């Protein structure tokens, strides 16, 4: 028997018990349970270990594609490098290094919005790192979004206060905003 699928929050689904059951099953599946597969012992441990190995294999493959992308980018093969980064991100959408590196290639091609999107994702995954913030600020500056650039550079300067490029770029941003005091403080 096929269960008709309706939009999950429409008025009809709230009245239809089958749709409510389907919604409940989807919610249970999405919420799931979290437990440590490594804590299992005995013969049952073999099957979960195989299932757990898949994400690690994906991570390793994503790192391999990222390394290949870096080598291709260094040799000037931008399109091939982008394809490798795309593969890495498909395998592991939370791999900040691939996102950051792809953003750099987009930035070099003057595709600043795509670069900003990747730098934003990388920053969300590695909030203590200044590199994605600096790179995003550079793209913001290229798009004349000076206030956004200055905000990123303020945050980046706190994350890495010894980085001269951050301070120089911050000075440029504040100079373009007309705040000579902050520009001078940044340059100093």
Secondary structure as GFF3:
##gff-version 3
##sequence-region A 1 188
A	DSSP	alpha_helix	11	15	.	.	.	ID=ss1
A	DSSP	alpha_helix	17	31	.	.	.	ID=ss2
A	DSSP	three_ten_helix	37	39	.	.	.	ID=ss3
A	DSSP	alpha_helix	45	74	.	.	.	ID=ss4
A	DSSP	alpha_helix	78	91	.	.	.	ID=ss5
A	DSSP	alpha_helix	96	108	.	.	.	ID=ss6
A	DSSP	alpha_helix	112	125	.	.	.	ID=ss7
A	DSSP	alpha_helix	131	142	.	.	.	ID=ss8
A	DSSP	alpha_helix	146	159	.	.	.	ID=ss9
A	DSSP	alpha_helix	164	177	.	.	.	ID=ss10
A	DSSP	alpha_helix	180	187	.	.	.	ID=ss11
###
